[in-house]
Amino acid sequence: MCPLIVIAGPTGSGKSELALRVAERFHGEIVNCDSLQVYRGFDVGTAKLTVEERRGIAHHLIDLLDPGELFTAGEYARIGRSVLREIAERGRVPVIAGGTGFYLRALLEGLSPGPTRDERLRARLLAREQRRTGSLHRILSRLDREAAERIHPNDAHKTLRALEMRLLRAAPSTSQQEPEKLQGFRVWKIGLNPPREQLYQRLNLRLERMFGQGLEEEVRGLLARGTSPQAKPFESLGYKETLLWLRGELTREKAIEAAQIATRQYAKRQLTWFRREADMHWFDGFGDGPGVFGLVCSFLESKNFGIEQS
């Protein structure tokens, strides 16, 4: 069995730095598990590490797609499993880092095949959403609460698909036939649990820095290169508010405030999701703070699962 390390937690918890240090210590390569970092050009608002910041450590599943392309959890799992096998074949340790819980679950546990599309049903649902924005997510919350909790209310594409699946089968979309789990790896899940108030303070400051250090220019550049403002990545935190600011629908201050609030809410949802993950080993504090790296290394070393240290 090949070892595989997962570093999960809310946005802003220091996952990237901890993943770098763990990869350095245990001959690892990092596998991105952030649904936005797969898109080219979306760098500032996703806190994507620059090539220099990666410190020579191989990173995978970053900058895979153009902004207009759609990417599903199933596609992530298919490509990701191939990458994991390639890393293991090189004698390296995959270190998965990111906060997209549904992608992580798809990668490790697999996804049941969904029903085929019903175009007539989709058209009716889309018409309803156009009449009353947010109505599909509210319906999904009533019919399949777990599915609704893992999807942001503004993510119309995922909400539509989940609701379609729920309506096309008698059981909820989260209760499907047995999926195919990842084979050949022994998985160790590390969860970061920083103090809530400190996390929120860090997120507030990070959003202010993003707006002051290139987020506006990045969005303007994407639009100038022909990226549609309706592209999927523009629905994400920070980018959506920046678009509203550039359109004159929000002031800069209100855009920052809105992004901060939405990001704090997202961090809370991430923690809720990861606390439901089986076999997650939690560590209090930030991944880039004092002490956590040492505790994580001690934990991994105590398991004696065949990692050769550098």
Secondary structure by P-SEA (a helix, b strand, c coil): cbbbbbbbbccccaaaaaaaaaaaacbbbbbbccccccccccccccccccccccccccccccccccccccccaaaaaaaaaaaaaaaaaacbbbbbbccaaaaaaaacccccccccccaaaaaaaaaaaaaccaaaaaaaaaccaaaaaaccccaaaaaaaaaaaaaacccccccccccccccccbbbbbbbbccaaaaaaaaaaaaaaaaaccaaaaaaaaaaacccccccccccaaaaaaaaaaaccccaaaaaaaaaaaaaaaaaaaaaaaaaccbbbbbccccccccaaaaaaaaaaaaccccccc
